[in-house]
Amino acid sequence: MDQVRLLTIADVARTLKVSKMTIYRYIKKKKLCAYKLDQEFRVNREDLQKFLEERKLNK
């Protein structure tokens, strides 16, 4: 089984240079896929890459 690289909300926020609250909003609005583990969210690195590709202006 391939290893899945899961990022914390803080990791994603740091990568995108936005607040953690912004990432929570993206998840709540279903713009960014996430996994909920008890009280914490994790984002698959591939899902983050897809999220960014969908927002690329000059494709």
Secondary structure, DSSP 8 states (H G I E B T S, - for coil): -----EEEHHHHHHHHTS-HHHHHHHHHTTSS--EEETTEEEEEHHHHHHHHHHT-S--
